[in-house]
Amino acid sequence: MDLMALLPIILMFVIFYFLLIRPQQKRQKQVREMQNDLQKGDKVITIGGFHGIIHALDEGTVVIQAGDGTKLTYDRSAIREKVAE
């Protein structure tokens, strides 16, 4: 009898896991892989919306060159996406 009372709550947690938590973890994993696979010359967009080309990389930072030649240093985690060329 007690198990039947807990069944709706358990079912709700299972639904939340498959609809919300699991897809979010999958997206985070894809972003981490993309950030780890960055290379010099890749076109990227930062989380702030800055578009540029990677000029240099090290473990934690990325130097991005703008169209006018300006170079800015960002944390690797600030890269939102890699633009297909």
Helices and strands as residue ranges (DSSP letters): H 2-16, I 17-21, H 22-36, E 43-46, E 51-57, E 61-65, E 71-75, G 76-78, E 79-82
